[in-house]
């Protein structure tokens, strides 16, 4: 197993150990992306039931300039939220001079109505007490059931009522099993008030944001709200993993969602034929920025189920930092050996175990899991695969020109589609953005993310964080860097760059001994992920940090993985949204759309795969010898 870091799949390094190297299995039909057919059918994330409610302190201490600052902050938040994101506003202390039942829902949680929210906060007249505990309880009831539910509490002081006690109320709400997060923003607080708000956030599986002045209130409230609205959008059929190998539910190729608690292990079963490559990827989605330890993460293992089960693949991804939790994940693959007699080559039942490691002081909320199970079809009978490509070669010429503004996706399912070009985006502290780039047979992906000078907070010169990146193949298998680029660097607000370069995509790369080549084995939609550490909130004056992403797909795209395949040369191939528009293309792959489903098996295909694999054995000797010669010469 290997250690990752705090990003999707840890955003680092090559795949963990696999059972063997492949000789059979290849893509038939169009080169595809990471979505197996059937993944979307019947699948649903909870995005349509997500919701945010801001709870605003309107007690007597907020009168005057403080309330005016809070109004400006709420206005900035609603301007920054995505159109239609369900958002509501609750206040306390604005109804009467004294009263511990004084909490009102001014705007219900409904598709974002910017003007209504601004008008509601403009009419607030602070005057009363501070019933924080009661307001939290009411706010939880304001939110829709299911989906991600977020409360953002803004207060300038302690609770003055005590029934219910705020920390206890937050803990009870968070312990009810709902996916609830409570963030707190302390506006010009210190001492006991700050301690109470920190306690509420910790008990509510959220984060505390300190706002010592009006400008920081805008920044921190916007960050908390945007992290809620831009959370990873899960997609898949609901499944409940077993507590052991015997009770593991059977998965067919597709995508699933589950959840996992601290120290827990979930088990899933797959039935594999003797010829196909199987990729099983797991993405864990903790609440961004909550308490996390260096070694927290997920550990994956794929094993057989015979009398003496053999471990066929393992992987581990840990945060590798203690700034706060972020999206993290890993992948294991069953790749049949070239001589066809490996213990993991046999057809039959295999089990995937997912274990969550968690330190005693880390956040105890359950993590949503997204599981993707994909099978690659066997290689065409009678064809010879192209030679492996295990070297990066000379770097491409630097891209120049003005960047195009884009907004990356929240995860694999809504990754923003890009092509060769220069793209500009922003990252919040604790956020990961995802981008999809089509890479064909014989092509390689190179990209760099350049972070600019950022204005620092007073005292921010002593703070630090990190930036990191990773790339993934169509099966969400991590791609190793072959270019010598840095994938993770410490960040202090000064210019720096992270990036990655792959070898050309070649079917026989799965046979390569080097980790940097093995993942570059399937043409189709590849993924780039960029992350900014949660600690950047302590150094950056701007709400989000600017980044310029330079993407280059080089090499002649080939029509297939076969030896001697002709150049494909399709108009618009490898180009992103901006370049297609400039060229007059009207291709249906709109930026930001979910990845399509070429090249991976459906459940029905899987049934026929064993027969296809058996037929393919007729040409196995020539292919094996070819593969061995290539490996020996690499």
N, C-alpha and C positions, 0 to 999 in steps of 0.2 A: 504494500500500500504506500501511498505517497501523501505528503502534506500539501494542501492547496492554500489558498488565502481567501479573503472575505469577498468573494465575487461568484457569479454563476460558474459552477464547477470549480470554484476557488479561483476562476480566471487565471489559471496557470497550468503549464506543463502538459506532457503527453498523457495518453491513456495509461491506466494501471495495467498490471499483468493480464495477459489473455491466454487462453488455453493453447492456442497454436496459431500457425500461419495458414492463410487460405490458398486453395487451388481452384475451388469451384465457387460458383455464385457470381452473377454479374447483373447489371441492369438491362432489362428489356424495355423497350418503349422509351419515352422521353426522359432525359436525365432530370432527376427530381429534387425535391426538397425534403425537409425533415418530417413532413406530415404524412403518416401512413393513411391509406384510405380507411375510412371508418372512424378516424379519430374525431372528426367533427360531427358525424351523424349521432344524434342523441346526446351530444356533448353540450355542456353549458357551463360557462363560468358564472360567477355570481355578480358580475359587473352591473347588471340591471337592478340589483338590489343594494348596491353600495350606497353609503350615505355619510354625510358630515354635518355635525351640528356644532356651531360655535356658541360657547357659553361665556357671556360677557359680564364681568363684575360691574354693576351699576349702583353700588352702595355709595354712601355719602362721601367716602374718601376719594371717589373718582370724579367728583364735581370739578367743573372748570376745565383747565388745560388738559388734565388727564383724560377726561371723557372726549375732548376734541381730538386728542391723539388717537384714542381707541377708534373713533369714528373714521379717521383717515386710514387706519390700519385695516379695518373691515372693508373699506372701499377698495384698498389696494388688493386685498385677498380676492374679492369677488371679481375684480378685473383680471386677475391672473388665473383663476380657475377655468378649466375647460368648459366650453358651452354645454349646458344641459346637465352638468354634474349635480346630483341631488344634494342640496345645501339648505340648512336652516339656521335660525338664530334664536337663542334663549338668553334672557337676562335675569338677574336677581338684584333686589334692592332698589328697584325703580318705581315700585308701586305705592309704597307708603314709608313713612319715616321710621317705623319700627314694626318688625314682624318676621318671624323665622319661617313663615310659609310664603314669603314674597318672592316667587319665581314665576316667570311668564314666558311662554313660547310666542315670540313676536312674528316669526316667519316659520312655517312648517317645513320639514325636509321634503323638498320637491325639486324638479328640474330647475336649475339655476335661474333665478330672476334677479339680475343684478340691481336694477332700479328699485325693486321692492325692498331688498336687503339694505341698500344705502338709505332709503327713506326711513326704514324702520329704526336703524341705529341713530339717525339724525334726530329722531323724536324722543330719544331716551333722556330722562331727567334724573340723575343720580340723587338718592336721598336716604336710603334705608340701611338695613343690616346686611350680613354676609352669610346666607345659608348655602354654603358650598356643597355640603353632603347631600342635602335634599335636591339641589339643582342637578347634581350628577345623576341621581337616581331618575329624575324626571327626563333628563336629556337622553338617557339610554332608552327610555320608552318612546321618545320622539323618533328614534331611528327605525328604519325598516328591518324586518327579520331577514336573516341570511345576508350573504355578501359581507364586504368589509365595512365595519361600522366604527366611525371615529368621532370622538368628542375632543374638541380643543377648548380648554378652559383658560381664560385670560383673567388674572386677578392681581390686585395691588396690595392684598393683605390676607390675613388668616380668616378662617371661618369664625363667626361670632355666635353661632347657634349650638353646634355640638351634637345635634340629634337629627340625622345620623352623623357620626364622626366621619370626616371626609376620606381618610385613608382606608377605614374599614368599609365604607360604602364603595370605594373604588375596587377594593379587593373582592368584595362580594359580587359586584357586577362583572368583573373580569373572570371570576370563577364559575360563572353560570354556563360556560360552554360556548357562548356566542363569540363570534370573531370580533371582539370589541377592543378598541385601543383608546386610551385616554392620554392625550398630550396636555402639558400645562405650560403656560407662558407667564412668567413672573415679571410684572411691570413695576420697576423701581422698588423691588422688595429686598429684604435682607433678614437675617436672623431667623426667628421662628416661622415667619410667613414663607420664606424661601424653603425652609426645611419641610414645611407641610406640603407645598406644591411639588417638591421633589419626591416626597413620599407618595403622593397621589399618582404621579406619573409612573413610579416604579411598581406600585400595586396594580395599576391599570395597564401594564404591558406597553407603556408609552415612553416618551422622552420629555425631559424638562428643558425649556429654553429660557435663558435669562435675557431680559430686555431692560437695560438700565436707562434708556432714553426713548424718545418718540421714534427716532429713526430705526432703532433696533427692534422696537415693537412691530413696526411694519415688516421688517426683514424676517423676524422669527415667526410671526403669525403666518406670513406667506409661506415660509418653508414648511411649517407643520401641515398646513392645509394642502399644499401641492404634493407633498410626499404621500398624503392620503389619496388624493385624486389620481396620482400617477403611479399607484402601486401596481405590482406585477399582475397582469390580467390572466388568471388561470383559465385553462380550458381542458375539458375531458370528461369522460364518464366517471361518476362517483363509484369508488370501490373501497372496501375496507380490508386492509392487509391482515393476514393471519398472525397469530401469536407464535407460530412455529411452522416448520416445513410441511407437516401433515395437513394442517388446515389452511394452507395458502390458497387463495382464490385463483382460478385459472384465467389468464389474460390471453386475448387474441391480439393480433397486431392493431395498434391504435394508441390512443392517449387517454389517461386516467388522472383523477385527482383523489387524494387521500390526505391524512394528517398524521403527525407523529409527535409524541411527547418526549420530554427529557429522559434519556437513558433507555428509551423504548426501541424495540426492533420490530419491523413490519416485514412480512413474508408474502411473496407472490410467485405463482407458478406459470411456466410457459412450456409448451410442447414444441420441440424443435425437430426438424427433419435432419437428415445426415449431410445435406449439401449447402444449406443457406447460411449466410452471415446474419447474425442477430445482434442488434444494438439495443441496449436497455439503458435509457438515460433518466436520471432523477434530478429534479430541480426543487430545492427547498426554499420556502419563501417566508422567512421570519419578518417580523415588523422591523422596518429599517431603523437603525440607530439604538435599539434597546440594548440593555446590558448583555455583554458577551465576553467570553474568555478566548484566549489565543487558540486553545485546542478544541473549541466547540465546532461541530460540523456534522457531516454525514459520512458513513462508511458503507460501501456497497460490496456485496459478494454474490457471484453467480456460481452455483454448484450443481452437480448431478444429484440424482436421487437413488442411485443403486445401493447395493449392500455396503460398498465402501465408496461413498460419494467423493468425487474429486472437485476441488475448487477450480473452476474454469476461467474465472476472471475476478479481479478485485480492484477497488479504487477507493480513495478517501479524499475528501475536500474539507479542510478546516479553515476558519476565518484567518488565522495567522496574524491576528492583531486584536487588541482589546478596546478599540475605539467604539465599537458598536456592531450589531448584527447587520448583515446584508444578504442579498440573494446569493445562494450557494448551491452547488450541485456536482454531480459526477456521472460517469457512464462506464458500463462494462460491455464487452462484446464477446460473443462466441464466434470465432473465426476458425473454420475447420482446417486441420493441418494438411500440408500438401501430400503426405503419403497416405492419408485417409485411414490411419489406424490409431489415432489419438483417442484417449479415453473420453474426451469431450466432443468427439466427432459423431458419436452414436446418436441415432434418432431416439427420442424419448422425452421424459419429463425432467425439467430443470427448475430450480428455485432461485429467485432473487431475494436477498435479504438486505434491508436498509436499516442501519442502526444510527441513532442520533446520540452523539457525545455532548455532554453538557456539564460545565463546572457548577459547583454548589451555589455560587453567587450570581449565576447567569439568569436571565429572564426565563420564567417557567412556562410561558404560553406555548401551546401546541403550534407546530409549524405546518402550514399547508404544504403538501407535496404534489408535484406534477410529474407523472411517469409517462414516458414515451417508449413504446415497444415497436421496433421496425425490423422487417426482414428484407434483405436484398435477394433478388431473383438469381438463379444460377446463371453462369456464363453461357452464352449461346453455343450450342453443340457444333463442333467442327471449327470454331474460330480460335484464333490465337491472340492472347492479350498483348497489348503494347508493353515494351520493356518498362521496368520500374524507373522512376525518376527520383533520385534520392539527394540531389544537390540543388541548392538555391540558385547558384550562378551569379551573374553580375546584377547589381540592383538596377531597377529602371530609372530613367531620367526623372529628376524631380518635377512634380507637377507645378504649374504656375497659373496664375489668374485669380479672379475674384471668387470668393466662396459663395455657395448657395445656402441660404438659411433652411434648416430642416429641424424637425423634432423627432428624436429617436423614440422607438417603442419601449413599452414597459417590460417586455420579455420576448421570448421566441415567437409567441403567437401573433403579436402585432408589430414585429420588428419592421422598422422603416426601410423600404427598399431603396438601395442606392446602386450606382454604377461607378465607373471610373470618373473621378472628379474631386473637387474640393468642396467640403461641406462644413457649415458652421452650426453649432448647437450650444446648449448650456447644460450644466449638471448641478443639481442641488447636493449639498453634503449628505452622504449616505445613499445616494442614488446610483443606479446602473441603467444606462441606456443601451438599447439593442438595435442593430442595423442588419439588413439582409443584403447580400451581394451574390449575384449569380456568377459561378465559376464553372467553366466547361471542361471537358476532357482535354488534357494537354495544357491547361492554363494554370497560372499561379496567382495568388492573392498577396498583395503587399499593401500595408496601410500604416499611417502614423497619425497619432493624435497629439496635436500641439496645444499646450495650455499656456495662456498668455500671462503677462504681469497682471496681478489683481491688487486693487487697493486694499490695504490691510486695516483691520480694526486697531484702535489704540491698544498697544500691548500685544497685538497679534504677531509681531515679529518673533516672539518666543514660542508661538504655537506651531504645530506641525500636523500633517496628515499624510495621505498617500493618494496616488492615482494608479490605476491598473487597467489592463486590457487583456482580452483573450479572443480567440477565434474558434469556431466550431464548424464541423462538416454537416451535411444534410441529416445525418443520424444523430446530431447533437454530440458527436464524438469530439473531444477537444483536439485542436490542431497544434502540433508542436511548432515552435519557431525554428526556422532554418537559416535566418538572415543575420543572427547575432544582435537583434534589437532588444531593447529593454521592455519588459512587459509590466513591470511594477517599479515605481520610484517614489521616494519621499517627496512630499509636496509642501512648500513653504510660501506659496503665492507668487513665486518667481517662474519665469518661462522654463518649460521642460517638455520633453516628448517621450511618449511610449508608443510601441508599435509591434508589428509582427510581419514576417514574410514566410509563405509556405513554399514547398516544392510544388512542381506541376502535378495536377491531379491525374493519377494513373491507377488503373485497377490493380496492378501488381505491387503497388506500394504497400499493400497489406502484408506482403511477404518480407518487407524490408526489416532488417535488424534494428536500425536506428529509430528512436522514438519520434524524431522530427518529421519523418516521412510516412509513418504507418497510418496516421489519421487522414492523409490526403489521398483518399481512395475512391471517392464517389463524386461525380459531377452533380451540379445542381445548386440550390440555395445554400450559401454559407452564411454564417452569422458572426458579427463583430459585436463585442460588448465592451463598453467603457464605464469605469466606476470611479467615483470620488469618495474618499473616506469620510465618515461622519465627523471626524475631528476638524474638517475644514470649516465647520460652523464657528470655530474659535479663532479663525484668522481672516476670513474673507468678509469684507465690508458689504459687497454686493450680495443679493439674495442667492444668486446662482453664479457659477464660475464658467467663463467662456472657454470653448474648446473648438479647434479647427481640425477636422478629420480629412486626411488626404488618402483617397482610395484608388488603387491601381490594379486592374486585372490585365495581365500581360500574357503573351503567347498566343499562337494560333489555335482557335478552338477546333477540335476534331469532331467528326460526326459520331464517334462512338469510342469505346475502350479497346477496340480490336487493333491488332498490329496492322500498320499501313492504312489506317482510317483516313479518309479524305478530310480536307478543311471544311468546316461547316459554313462559315461566312454569312450567317443570317444578318440582315439589316437590324441594327439596334441591339445586337447581342452584347451583353455586358454593360450597357449604358443605363444610367439612372434616370430618374424622372425628368430632371432638368435637361439632360442631353437628348432624351427621346423627344421632348417637346420642341427643342431647338431644331431637331432633324425632321420634324413633321410626322413622327411615328404616332400611331394611335393604338398601340398594343394594349391589351386588356390588363396587363400586370401593373395596376396602379400602385403608386407608392403607399406604403403603410398597409396594403392588403395582406391577409394571411397567406402564408406560403402555400403553393399548390402541391399536388400529391403525386408527382410522377416518380416512377422508378422503385417504389416500395410495394411489397405484397399486401394485398387485402387478405382477410381471413380465408376467403375462397381460394386465393392463389396459394396460400400456405398448404392447403390440403393436397394440391397437385405438385408441390415442390419436390417431394421425395421421388416421385416418378421421373420428374424432369432431371433431378440430380443423378438418378440411376442411368438414364440415357446418356447424360454428359460424361459418365465414366469411360465411355468408349474412347474419348480423346484425352483421358487424364494423363497417360504416360508421357505424351509429347509435351503437355503443358507443365507437368512436374519437372521434367528435365530442363525445360526452358527457364522455369522459375529458379531452379537451383543454380544454373549457370549464371543467371543475373545476380543472385545473391552472392555467389562466390566472387564475382567481379566487382561488386559494389565497393 
